């Protein structure tokens, strides 16, 4: 697996949203989806942080890995 570059992490971390597409079993890309980006939680109010750290939210959390 490739590692993220500093530039890529900065660009991802400064974005509010990203368009991502998963790879299907045959190697083709699925339709892109919009995801929210949260790298530093402390800038958000406690009510928002609590909602994104719930068990249900964690179950829907994606980990982005470089390819």
PDB file of N, H, CA, C and O in Angstrom:
ATOM      1  N   UNK A   1       0.845  -1.178   0.000  1.00  0.00           N
ATOM      2  CA  UNK A   1       0.000   0.000   0.000  1.00  0.00           C
ATOM      3  C   UNK A   1       0.889   1.239   0.000  1.00  0.00           C
ATOM      4  O   UNK A   1       1.939   1.256   0.642  1.00  0.00           O
ATOM      5  N   UNK A   2       0.475   2.252  -0.705  1.00  0.00           N
ATOM      6  H   UNK A   2      -0.378   2.239  -1.226  1.00  0.00           H
ATOM      7  CA  UNK A   2       1.162   3.524  -0.781  1.00  0.00           C
ATOM      8  C   UNK A   2       0.790   4.382   0.417  1.00  0.00           C
ATOM      9  O   UNK A   2      -0.312   4.252   0.952  1.00  0.00           O
ATOM     10  N   UNK A   3       1.690   5.253   0.845  1.00  0.00           N
ATOM     11  H   UNK A   3       2.584   5.358   0.410  1.00  0.00           H
ATOM     12  CA  UNK A   3       1.402   6.181   1.942  1.00  0.00           C
ATOM     13  C   UNK A   3       0.911   7.506   1.385  1.00  0.00           C
ATOM     14  O   UNK A   3       1.248   7.869   0.258  1.00  0.00           O
ATOM     15  N   UNK A   4       0.106   8.239   2.174  1.00  0.00           N
ATOM     16  H   UNK A   4      -0.168   7.944   3.089  1.00  0.00           H
ATOM     17  CA  UNK A   4      -0.343   9.567   1.780  1.00  0.00           C
ATOM     18  C   UNK A   4       0.837  10.524   1.804  1.00  0.00           C
ATOM     19  O   UNK A   4       1.694  10.423   2.683  1.00  0.00           O
ATOM     20  N   UNK A   5       0.895  11.438   0.868  1.00  0.00           N
ATOM     21  H   UNK A   5       0.200  11.519   0.155  1.00  0.00           H
ATOM     22  CA  UNK A   5       1.913  12.474   0.894  1.00  0.00           C
ATOM     23  C   UNK A   5       1.427  13.603   1.805  1.00  0.00           C
ATOM     24  O   UNK A   5       0.232  13.700   2.084  1.00  0.00           O
ATOM     25  N   UNK A   6       2.334  14.445   2.263  1.00  0.00           N
ATOM     26  H   UNK A   6       3.304  14.366   2.036  1.00  0.00           H
ATOM     27  CA  UNK A   6       1.957  15.587   3.101  1.00  0.00           C
ATOM     28  C   UNK A   6       0.976  16.498   2.374  1.00  0.00           C
ATOM     29  O   UNK A   6       0.027  17.001   2.975  1.00  0.00           O
ATOM     30  N   UNK A   7       1.207  16.709   1.069  1.00  0.00           N
ATOM     31  H   UNK A   7       1.978  16.300   0.581  1.00  0.00           H
ATOM     32  CA  UNK A   7       0.318  17.555   0.277  1.00  0.00           C
ATOM     33  C   UNK A   7      -1.088  16.958   0.204  1.00  0.00           C
ATOM     34  O   UNK A   7      -2.076  17.678   0.348  1.00  0.00           O
ATOM     35  N   UNK A   8      -1.178  15.654  -0.018  1.00  0.00           N
ATOM     36  H   UNK A   8      -0.375  15.069  -0.136  1.00  0.00           H
ATOM     37  CA  UNK A   8      -2.494  15.004  -0.080  1.00  0.00           C
ATOM     38  C   UNK A   8      -3.236  15.127   1.250  1.00  0.00           C
ATOM     39  O   UNK A   8      -4.430  15.423   1.272  1.00  0.00           O
ATOM     40  N   UNK A   9      -2.526  14.899   2.360  1.00  0.00           N
ATOM     41  H   UNK A   9      -1.556  14.658   2.342  1.00  0.00           H
ATOM     42  CA  UNK A   9      -3.163  15.004   3.672  1.00  0.00           C
ATOM     43  C   UNK A   9      -3.626  16.428   3.956  1.00  0.00           C
ATOM     44  O   UNK A   9      -4.690  16.628   4.542  1.00  0.00           O
ATOM     45  N   UNK A  10      -2.843  17.407   3.549  1.00  0.00           N
ATOM     46  H   UNK A  10      -1.979  17.244   3.073  1.00  0.00           H
ATOM     47  CA  UNK A  10      -3.232  18.808   3.729  1.00  0.00           C
ATOM     48  C   UNK A  10      -4.472  19.117   2.915  1.00  0.00           C
ATOM     49  O   UNK A  10      -5.398  19.752   3.418  1.00  0.00           O
ATOM     50  N   UNK A  11      -4.507  18.678   1.661  1.00  0.00           N
ATOM     51  H   UNK A  11      -3.754  18.162   1.252  1.00  0.00           H
ATOM     52  CA  UNK A  11      -5.668  18.934   0.798  1.00  0.00           C
ATOM     53  C   UNK A  11      -6.915  18.229   1.324  1.00  0.00           C
ATOM     54  O   UNK A  11      -7.998  18.814   1.317  1.00  0.00           O
ATOM     55  N   UNK A  12      -6.785  17.001   1.772  1.00  0.00           N
ATOM     56  H   UNK A  12      -5.905  16.525   1.778  1.00  0.00           H
ATOM     57  CA  UNK A  12      -7.921  16.267   2.326  1.00  0.00           C
ATOM     58  C   UNK A  12      -8.378  16.921   3.628  1.00  0.00           C
ATOM     59  O   UNK A  12      -9.573  17.131   3.836  1.00  0.00           O
ATOM     60  N   UNK A  13      -7.430  17.239   4.495  1.00  0.00           N
ATOM     61  H   UNK A  13      -6.459  17.069   4.325  1.00  0.00           H
ATOM     62  CA  UNK A  13      -7.753  17.827   5.792  1.00  0.00           C
ATOM     63  C   UNK A  13      -8.382  19.195   5.716  1.00  0.00           C
ATOM     64  O   UNK A  13      -9.136  19.573   6.613  1.00  0.00           O
ATOM     65  N   UNK A  14      -8.097  19.947   4.674  1.00  0.00           N
ATOM     66  H   UNK A  14      -7.485  19.640   3.945  1.00  0.00           H
ATOM     67  CA  UNK A  14      -8.665  21.290   4.549  1.00  0.00           C
ATOM     68  C   UNK A  14      -9.996  21.288   3.806  1.00  0.00           C
ATOM     69  O   UNK A  14     -10.672  22.315   3.745  1.00  0.00           O
ATOM     70  N   UNK A  15     -10.375  20.157   3.246  1.00  0.00           N
ATOM     71  H   UNK A  15      -9.826  19.322   3.296  1.00  0.00           H
ATOM     72  CA  UNK A  15     -11.649  20.057   2.518  1.00  0.00           C
ATOM     73  C   UNK A  15     -12.803  19.874   3.504  1.00  0.00           C
ATOM     74  O   UNK A  15     -12.618  19.307   4.581  1.00  0.00           O
ATOM     75  N   UNK A  16     -13.963  20.343   3.143  1.00  0.00           N
ATOM     76  H   UNK A  16     -14.113  20.803   2.268  1.00  0.00           H
ATOM     77  CA  UNK A  16     -15.183  20.089   3.913  1.00  0.00           C
ATOM     78  C   UNK A  16     -15.847  18.795   3.429  1.00  0.00           C
ATOM     79  O   UNK A  16     -16.419  18.038   4.213  1.00  0.00           O
ATOM     80  N   UNK A  17     -15.754  18.566   2.127  1.00  0.00           N
ATOM     81  H   UNK A  17     -15.289  19.180   1.489  1.00  0.00           H
ATOM     82  CA  UNK A  17     -16.356  17.385   1.516  1.00  0.00           C
ATOM     83  C   UNK A  17     -15.417  16.834   0.450  1.00  0.00           C
ATOM     84  O   UNK A  17     -14.614  17.568  -0.126  1.00  0.00           O
ATOM     85  N   UNK A  18     -15.528  15.543   0.197  1.00  0.00           N
ATOM     86  H   UNK A  18     -16.181  14.947   0.665  1.00  0.00           H
ATOM     87  CA  UNK A  18     -14.789  14.891  -0.879  1.00  0.00           C
ATOM     88  C   UNK A  18     -15.756  14.063  -1.715  1.00  0.00           C
ATOM     89  O   UNK A  18     -16.782  13.597  -1.220  1.00  0.00           O
ATOM     90  N   UNK A  19     -15.420  13.888  -2.965  1.00  0.00           N
ATOM     91  H   UNK A  19     -14.587  14.266  -3.367  1.00  0.00           H
ATOM     92  CA  UNK A  19     -16.130  12.954  -3.829  1.00  0.00           C
ATOM     93  C   UNK A  19     -15.274  11.697  -3.898  1.00  0.00           C
ATOM     94  O   UNK A  19     -14.124  11.757  -4.332  1.00  0.00           O
ATOM     95  N   UNK A  20     -15.818  10.561  -3.477  1.00  0.00           N
ATOM     96  H   UNK A  20     -16.753  10.512  -3.124  1.00  0.00           H
ATOM     97  CA  UNK A  20     -15.067   9.307  -3.532  1.00  0.00           C
ATOM     98  C   UNK A  20     -15.866   8.264  -4.312  1.00  0.00           C
ATOM     99  O   UNK A  20     -17.094   8.315  -4.374  1.00  0.00           O
ATOM    100  N   UNK A  21     -15.153   7.341  -4.888  1.00  0.00           N
ATOM    101  H   UNK A  21     -14.155   7.299  -4.837  1.00  0.00           H
ATOM    102  CA  UNK A  21     -15.788   6.231  -5.603  1.00  0.00           C
ATOM    103  C   UNK A  21     -15.092   4.945  -5.176  1.00  0.00           C
ATOM    104  O   UNK A  21     -13.864   4.856  -5.192  1.00  0.00           O
ATOM    105  N   UNK A  22     -15.883   3.957  -4.798  1.00  0.00           N
ATOM    106  H   UNK A  22     -16.880   4.030  -4.785  1.00  0.00           H
ATOM    107  CA  UNK A  22     -15.302   2.670  -4.431  1.00  0.00           C
ATOM    108  C   UNK A  22     -15.077   1.845  -5.691  1.00  0.00           C
ATOM    109  O   UNK A  22     -15.681   2.085  -6.737  1.00  0.00           O
ATOM    110  N   UNK A  23     -14.194   0.871  -5.557  1.00  0.00           N
ATOM    111  H   UNK A  23     -13.703   0.675  -4.707  1.00  0.00           H
ATOM    112  CA  UNK A  23     -13.897  -0.012  -6.667  1.00  0.00           C
ATOM    113  C   UNK A  23     -14.735  -1.280  -6.556  1.00  0.00           C
ATOM    114  O   UNK A  23     -14.784  -1.913  -5.501  1.00  0.00           O
ATOM    115  N   UNK A  24     -15.388  -1.641  -7.646  1.00  0.00           N
ATOM    116  H   UNK A  24     -15.349  -1.127  -8.502  1.00  0.00           H
ATOM    117  CA  UNK A  24     -16.189  -2.866  -7.682  1.00  0.00           C
ATOM    118  C   UNK A  24     -15.275  -4.079  -7.809  1.00  0.00           C
ATOM    119  O   UNK A  24     -14.078  -3.942  -8.065  1.00  0.00           O
ATOM    120  N   UNK A  25     -15.834  -5.236  -7.632  1.00  0.00           N
ATOM    121  H   UNK A  25     -16.806  -5.347  -7.425  1.00  0.00           H
ATOM    122  CA  UNK A  25     -15.075  -6.480  -7.747  1.00  0.00           C
ATOM    123  C   UNK A  25     -14.391  -6.651  -9.085  1.00  0.00           C
ATOM    124  O   UNK A  25     -13.340  -7.287  -9.168  1.00  0.00           O
ATOM    125  N   UNK A  26     -14.986  -6.080 -10.159  1.00  0.00           N
ATOM    126  H   UNK A  26     -15.840  -5.563 -10.091  1.00  0.00           H
ATOM    127  CA  UNK A  26     -14.383  -6.202 -11.486  1.00  0.00           C
ATOM    128  C   UNK A  26     -13.354  -5.109 -11.775  1.00  0.00           C
ATOM    129  O   UNK A  26     -12.800  -5.042 -12.872  1.00  0.00           O
ATOM    130  N   UNK A  27     -13.102  -4.245 -10.769  1.00  0.00           N
ATOM    131  H   UNK A  27     -13.552  -4.299  -9.878  1.00  0.00           H
ATOM    132  CA  UNK A  27     -12.095  -3.186 -10.938  1.00  0.00           C
ATOM    133  C   UNK A  27     -12.655  -1.854 -11.406  1.00  0.00           C
ATOM    134  O   UNK A  27     -11.958  -0.841 -11.339  1.00  0.00           O
ATOM    135  N   UNK A  28     -13.899  -1.827 -11.881  1.00  0.00           N
ATOM    136  H   UNK A  28     -14.465  -2.650 -11.936  1.00  0.00           H
ATOM    137  CA  UNK A  28     -14.486  -0.561 -12.323  1.00  0.00           C
ATOM    138  C   UNK A  28     -14.889   0.282 -11.114  1.00  0.00           C
ATOM    139  O   UNK A  28     -15.065  -0.243 -10.015  1.00  0.00           O
ATOM    140  N   UNK A  29     -15.034   1.597 -11.327  1.00  0.00           N
ATOM    141  H   UNK A  29     -14.891   2.024 -12.220  1.00  0.00           H
ATOM    142  CA  UNK A  29     -15.406   2.491 -10.244  1.00  0.00           C
ATOM    143  C   UNK A  29     -16.918   2.638 -10.143  1.00  0.00           C
ATOM    144  O   UNK A  29     -17.608   2.763 -11.155  1.00  0.00           O
ATOM    145  N   UNK A  30     -17.421   2.622  -8.927  1.00  0.00           N
ATOM    146  H   UNK A  30     -16.860   2.520  -8.105  1.00  0.00           H
ATOM    147  CA  UNK A  30     -18.840   2.883  -8.680  1.00  0.00           C
ATOM    148  C   UNK A  30     -19.086   4.387  -8.817  1.00  0.00           C
ATOM    149  O   UNK A  30     -18.142   5.169  -8.927  1.00  0.00           O
ATOM    150  N   UNK A  31     -20.357   4.785  -8.811  1.00  0.00           N
ATOM    151  H   UNK A  31     -21.125   4.150  -8.721  1.00  0.00           H
ATOM    152  CA  UNK A  31     -20.711   6.201  -8.896  1.00  0.00           C
ATOM    153  C   UNK A  31     -20.126   6.950  -7.704  1.00  0.00           C
ATOM    154  O   UNK A  31     -20.244   6.476  -6.574  1.00  0.00           O
ATOM    155  N   UNK A  32     -19.499   8.106  -7.922  1.00  0.00           N
ATOM    156  H   UNK A  32     -19.403   8.491  -8.840  1.00  0.00           H
ATOM    157  CA  UNK A  32     -18.913   8.863  -6.807  1.00  0.00           C
ATOM    158  C   UNK A  32     -19.964   9.284  -5.783  1.00  0.00           C
ATOM    159  O   UNK A  32     -21.110   9.568  -6.134  1.00  0.00           O
ATOM    160  N   UNK A  33     -19.568   9.319  -4.541  1.00  0.00           N
ATOM    161  H   UNK A  33     -18.637   9.088  -4.256  1.00  0.00           H
ATOM    162  CA  UNK A  33     -20.410   9.741  -3.422  1.00  0.00           C
ATOM    163  C   UNK A  33     -19.731  10.899  -2.709  1.00  0.00           C
ATOM    164  O   UNK A  33     -18.503  10.984  -2.676  1.00  0.00           O
ATOM    165  N   UNK A  34     -20.532  11.786  -2.141  1.00  0.00           N
ATOM    166  H   UNK A  34     -21.530  11.716  -2.167  1.00  0.00           H
ATOM    167  CA  UNK A  34     -20.001  12.895  -1.358  1.00  0.00           C
ATOM    168  C   UNK A  34     -19.871  12.450   0.092  1.00  0.00           C
ATOM    169  O   UNK A  34     -20.808  11.895   0.664  1.00  0.00           O
ATOM    170  N   UNK A  35     -18.703  12.698   0.684  1.00  0.00           N
ATOM    171  H   UNK A  35     -17.941  13.149   0.218  1.00  0.00           H
ATOM    172  CA  UNK A  35     -18.499  12.403   2.106  1.00  0.00           C
ATOM    173  C   UNK A  35     -18.005  13.663   2.791  1.00  0.00           C
ATOM    174  O   UNK A  35     -17.372  14.515   2.168  1.00  0.00           O
ATOM    175  N   UNK A  36     -18.304  13.776   4.098  1.00  0.00           N
ATOM    176  H   UNK A  36     -18.819  13.084   4.604  1.00  0.00           H
ATOM    177  CA  UNK A  36     -17.797  14.881   4.902  1.00  0.00           C
ATOM    178  C   UNK A  36     -16.413  14.518   5.399  1.00  0.00           C
ATOM    179  O   UNK A  36     -16.119  13.353   5.666  1.00  0.00           O
ATOM    180  N   UNK A  37     -15.581  15.512   5.516  1.00  0.00           N
ATOM    181  H   UNK A  37     -15.820  16.459   5.299  1.00  0.00           H
ATOM    182  CA  UNK A  37     -14.222  15.317   6.021  1.00  0.00           C
ATOM    183  C   UNK A  37     -14.113  15.951   7.395  1.00  0.00           C
ATOM    184  O   UNK A  37     -14.452  17.122   7.565  1.00  0.00           O
ATOM    185  N   UNK A  38     -13.643  15.191   8.380  1.00  0.00           N
ATOM    186  H   UNK A  38     -13.368  14.239   8.242  1.00  0.00           H
ATOM    187  CA  UNK A  38     -13.392  15.734   9.716  1.00  0.00           C
ATOM    188  C   UNK A  38     -12.030  15.228  10.158  1.00  0.00           C
ATOM    189  O   UNK A  38     -11.860  14.036  10.414  1.00  0.00           O
ATOM    190  N   UNK A  39     -11.055  16.132  10.249  1.00  0.00           N
ATOM    191  H   UNK A  39     -11.193  17.100  10.041  1.00  0.00           H
ATOM    192  CA  UNK A  39      -9.709  15.741  10.660  1.00  0.00           C
ATOM    193  C   UNK A  39      -9.436  16.210  12.084  1.00  0.00           C
ATOM    194  O   UNK A  39      -8.769  15.500  12.837  1.00  0.00           O
ATOM    195  N   UNK A  40      -9.965  17.469  12.508  1.00  0.00           N
ATOM    196  H   UNK A  40     -10.507  18.046  11.897  1.00  0.00           H
ATOM    197  CA  UNK A  40      -9.779  17.994  13.873  1.00  0.00           C
ATOM    198  C   UNK A  40     -11.146  18.326  14.437  1.00  0.00           C
ATOM    199  O   UNK A  40     -11.762  19.319  14.047  1.00  0.00           O
ATOM    200  N   UNK A  41     -11.645  17.456  15.401  1.00  0.00           N
ATOM    201  H   UNK A  41     -11.145  16.650  15.717  1.00  0.00           H
ATOM    202  CA  UNK A  41     -12.983  17.625  15.952  1.00  0.00           C
ATOM    203  C   UNK A  41     -13.121  18.873  16.825  1.00  0.00           C
ATOM    204  O   UNK A  41     -14.221  19.412  16.946  1.00  0.00           O
ATOM    205  N   UNK A  42     -12.030  19.345  17.434  1.00  0.00           N
ATOM    206  H   UNK A  42     -11.136  18.907  17.336  1.00  0.00           H
ATOM    207  CA  UNK A  42     -12.178  20.399  18.443  1.00  0.00           C
ATOM    208  C   UNK A  42     -12.732  21.711  17.913  1.00  0.00           C
ATOM    209  O   UNK A  42     -13.146  22.556  18.707  1.00  0.00           O
ATOM    210  N   UNK A  43     -12.755  21.910  16.605  1.00  0.00           N
ATOM    211  H   UNK A  43     -12.419  21.223  15.961  1.00  0.00           H
ATOM    212  CA  UNK A  43     -13.297  23.168  16.081  1.00  0.00           C
ATOM    213  C   UNK A  43     -14.820  23.161  15.992  1.00  0.00           C
ATOM    214  O   UNK A  43     -15.424  24.183  15.669  1.00  0.00           O
ATOM    215  N   UNK A  44     -15.448  22.012  16.278  1.00  0.00           N
ATOM    216  H   UNK A  44     -14.957  21.181  16.541  1.00  0.00           H
ATOM    217  CA  UNK A  44     -16.897  21.880  16.189  1.00  0.00           C
ATOM    218  C   UNK A  44     -17.526  21.911  17.582  1.00  0.00           C
ATOM    219  O   UNK A  44     -16.893  21.492  18.551  1.00  0.00           O
ATOM    220  N   UNK A  45     -18.778  22.408  17.698  1.00  0.00           N
ATOM    221  H   UNK A  45     -19.293  22.748  16.911  1.00  0.00           H
ATOM    222  CA  UNK A  45     -19.482  22.411  18.991  1.00  0.00           C
ATOM    223  C   UNK A  45     -19.695  20.993  19.516  1.00  0.00           C
ATOM    224  O   UNK A  45     -19.736  20.032  18.747  1.00  0.00           O
ATOM    225  N   UNK A  46     -19.829  20.881  20.835  1.00  0.00           N
ATOM    226  H   UNK A  46     -19.796  21.661  21.459  1.00  0.00           H
ATOM    227  CA  UNK A  46     -19.967  19.571  21.484  1.00  0.00           C
ATOM    228  C   UNK A  46     -21.154  18.769  20.941  1.00  0.00           C
ATOM    229  O   UNK A  46     -21.063  17.547  20.830  1.00  0.00           O
ATOM    230  N   UNK A  47     -22.258  19.428  20.602  1.00  0.00           N
ATOM    231  H   UNK A  47     -22.332  20.421  20.692  1.00  0.00           H
ATOM    232  CA  UNK A  47     -23.425  18.720  20.077  1.00  0.00           C
ATOM    233  C   UNK A  47     -23.138  18.018  18.772  1.00  0.00           C
ATOM    234  O   UNK A  47     -23.623  16.910  18.542  1.00  0.00           O
ATOM    235  N   UNK A  48     -22.361  18.644  17.920  1.00  0.00           N
ATOM    236  H   UNK A  48     -21.967  19.544  18.107  1.00  0.00           H
ATOM    237  CA  UNK A  48     -21.995  18.033  16.638  1.00  0.00           C
ATOM    238  C   UNK A  48     -21.020  16.888  16.868  1.00  0.00           C
ATOM    239  O   UNK A  48     -21.165  15.812  16.287  1.00  0.00           O
ATOM    240  N   UNK A  49     -20.037  17.121  17.710  1.00  0.00           N
ATOM    241  H   UNK A  49     -19.919  17.994  18.182  1.00  0.00           H
ATOM    242  CA  UNK A  49     -19.034  16.080  17.984  1.00  0.00           C
ATOM    243  C   UNK A  49     -19.706  14.844  18.562  1.00  0.00           C
ATOM    244  O   UNK A  49     -19.384  13.722  18.169  1.00  0.00           O
ATOM    245  N   UNK A  50     -20.630  15.036  19.485  1.00  0.00           N
ATOM    246  H   UNK A  50     -20.891  15.947  19.805  1.00  0.00           H
ATOM    247  CA  UNK A  50     -21.337  13.898  20.085  1.00  0.00           C
ATOM    248  C   UNK A  50     -22.089  13.071  19.057  1.00  0.00           C
ATOM    249  O   UNK A  50     -22.137  11.844  19.152  1.00  0.00           O
ATOM    250  N   UNK A  51     -22.681  13.748  18.068  1.00  0.00           N
ATOM    251  H   UNK A  51     -22.641  14.745  17.991  1.00  0.00           H
ATOM    252  CA  UNK A  51     -23.446  13.013  17.063  1.00  0.00           C
ATOM    253  C   UNK A  51     -22.555  12.223  16.117  1.00  0.00           C
ATOM    254  O   UNK A  51     -22.957  11.164  15.636  1.00  0.00           O
ATOM    255  N   UNK A  52     -21.353  12.719  15.840  1.00  0.00           N
ATOM    256  H   UNK A  52     -21.027  13.580  16.230  1.00  0.00           H
ATOM    257  CA  UNK A  52     -20.474  11.996  14.913  1.00  0.00           C
ATOM    258  C   UNK A  52     -19.612  10.946  15.612  1.00  0.00           C
ATOM    259  O   UNK A  52     -18.951  10.144  14.953  1.00  0.00           O
ATOM    260  N   UNK A  53     -19.619  10.952  16.933  1.00  0.00           N
ATOM    261  H   UNK A  53     -20.156  11.604  17.468  1.00  0.00           H
ATOM    262  CA  UNK A  53     -18.860   9.948  17.673  1.00  0.00           C
ATOM    263  C   UNK A  53     -19.752   8.853  18.263  1.00  0.00           C
ATOM    264  O   UNK A  53     -19.282   8.010  19.027  1.00  0.00           O
ATOM    265  N   UNK A  54     -21.025   8.869  17.909  1.00  0.00           N
ATOM    266  H   UNK A  54     -21.407   9.555  17.289  1.00  0.00           H
ATOM    267  CA  UNK A  54     -21.945   7.841  18.398  1.00  0.00           C
ATOM    268  C   UNK A  54     -21.589   6.494  17.763  1.00  0.00           C
ATOM    269  O   UNK A  54     -20.909   6.447  16.737  1.00  0.00           O
ATOM    270  N   UNK A  55     -22.041   5.420  18.365  1.00  0.00           N
ATOM    271  H   UNK A  55     -22.593   5.458  19.198  1.00  0.00           H
ATOM    272  CA  UNK A  55     -21.780   4.089  17.817  1.00  0.00           C
ATOM    273  C   UNK A  55     -22.322   3.928  16.417  1.00  0.00           C
ATOM    274  O   UNK A  55     -21.673   3.339  15.553  1.00  0.00           O
ATOM    275  N   UNK A  56     -23.519   4.455  16.192  1.00  0.00           N
ATOM    276  H   UNK A  56     -24.046   4.934  16.894  1.00  0.00           H
ATOM    277  CA  UNK A  56     -24.133   4.351  14.863  1.00  0.00           C
ATOM    278  C   UNK A  56     -23.309   5.105  13.826  1.00  0.00           C
ATOM    279  O   UNK A  56     -23.119   4.622  12.710  1.00  0.00           O
ATOM    280  N   UNK A  57     -22.818   6.288  14.193  1.00  0.00           N
ATOM    281  H   UNK A  57     -22.973   6.681  15.099  1.00  0.00           H
ATOM    282  CA  UNK A  57     -21.993   7.060  13.254  1.00  0.00           C
ATOM    283  C   UNK A  57     -20.661   6.352  13.001  1.00  0.00           C
ATOM    284  O   UNK A  57     -20.185   6.311  11.866  1.00  0.00           O
ATOM    285  N   UNK A  58     -20.066   5.801  14.046  1.00  0.00           N
ATOM    286  H   UNK A  58     -20.452   5.834  14.968  1.00  0.00           H
ATOM    287  CA  UNK A  58     -18.791   5.078  13.874  1.00  0.00           C
ATOM    288  C   UNK A  58     -18.959   3.894  12.928  1.00  0.00           C
ATOM    289  O   UNK A  58     -18.060   3.593  12.143  1.00  0.00           O
ATOM    290  N   UNK A  59     -20.107   3.223  13.000  1.00  0.00           N
ATOM    291  H   UNK A  59     -20.837   3.467  13.638  1.00  0.00           H
ATOM    292  CA  UNK A  59     -20.357   2.082  12.120  1.00  0.00           C
ATOM    293  C   UNK A  59     -20.412   2.491  10.644  1.00  0.00           C
ATOM    294  O   UNK A  59     -20.176   1.667   9.760  1.00  0.00           O
ATOM    295  N   UNK A  60     -20.722   3.762  10.384  1.00  0.00           N
ATOM    296  H   UNK A  60     -20.913   4.431  11.102  1.00  0.00           H
ATOM    297  CA  UNK A  60     -20.830   4.254   9.012  1.00  0.00           C
ATOM    298  C   UNK A  60     -19.585   5.026   8.571  1.00  0.00           C
ATOM    299  O   UNK A  60     -19.564   5.596   7.480  1.00  0.00           O
ATOM    300  N   UNK A  61     -18.554   5.046   9.407  1.00  0.00           N
ATOM    301  H   UNK A  61     -18.571   4.583  10.293  1.00  0.00           H
ATOM    302  CA  UNK A  61     -17.334   5.796   9.123  1.00  0.00           C
ATOM    303  C   UNK A  61     -16.434   5.023   8.151  1.00  0.00           C
ATOM    304  O   UNK A  61     -16.258   3.811   8.280  1.00  0.00           O
ATOM    305  N   UNK A  62     -15.882   5.730   7.200  1.00  0.00           N
ATOM    306  H   UNK A  62     -16.025   6.714   7.095  1.00  0.00           H
ATOM    307  CA  UNK A  62     -14.961   5.146   6.231  1.00  0.00           C
ATOM    308  C   UNK A  62     -13.537   5.528   6.554  1.00  0.00           C
ATOM    309  O   UNK A  62     -13.289   6.628   7.048  1.00  0.00           O
ATOM    310  N   UNK A  63     -12.616   4.662   6.292  1.00  0.00           N
ATOM    311  H   UNK A  63     -12.817   3.768   5.891  1.00  0.00           H
ATOM    312  CA  UNK A  63     -11.207   4.972   6.403  1.00  0.00           C
ATOM    313  C   UNK A  63     -10.671   5.069   4.982  1.00  0.00           C
ATOM    314  O   UNK A  63     -10.768   4.118   4.207  1.00  0.00           O
ATOM    315  N   UNK A  64     -10.103   6.225   4.646  1.00  0.00           N
ATOM    316  H   UNK A  64     -10.024   6.997   5.276  1.00  0.00           H
ATOM    317  CA  UNK A  64      -9.531   6.411   3.323  1.00  0.00           C
ATOM    318  C   UNK A  64      -8.106   5.893   3.296  1.00  0.00           C
ATOM    319  O   UNK A  64      -7.282   6.269   4.130  1.00  0.00           O
ATOM    320  N   UNK A  65      -7.825   5.041   2.345  1.00  0.00           N
ATOM    321  H   UNK A  65      -8.495   4.736   1.668  1.00  0.00           H
ATOM    322  CA  UNK A  65      -6.469   4.506   2.207  1.00  0.00           C
ATOM    323  C   UNK A  65      -5.961   4.852   0.798  1.00  0.00           C
ATOM    324  O   UNK A  65      -6.708   4.750  -0.175  1.00  0.00           O
ATOM    325  N   UNK A  66      -4.706   5.255   0.695  1.00  0.00           N
ATOM    326  H   UNK A  66      -4.099   5.338   1.485  1.00  0.00           H
ATOM    327  CA  UNK A  66      -4.160   5.619  -0.615  1.00  0.00           C
ATOM    328  C   UNK A  66      -3.951   4.396  -1.502  1.00  0.00           C
ATOM    329  O   UNK A  66      -3.682   3.297  -1.017  1.00  0.00           O
ATOM    330  N   UNK A  67      -4.079   4.607  -2.801  1.00  0.00           N
ATOM    331  H   UNK A  67      -4.298   5.500  -3.195  1.00  0.00           H
ATOM    332  CA  UNK A  67      -3.813   3.543  -3.769  1.00  0.00           C
ATOM    333  C   UNK A  67      -2.981   4.082  -4.884  1.00  0.00           C
ATOM    334  O   UNK A  67      -2.641   3.347  -5.811  1.00  0.00           O
TER     335      UNK A  67
END
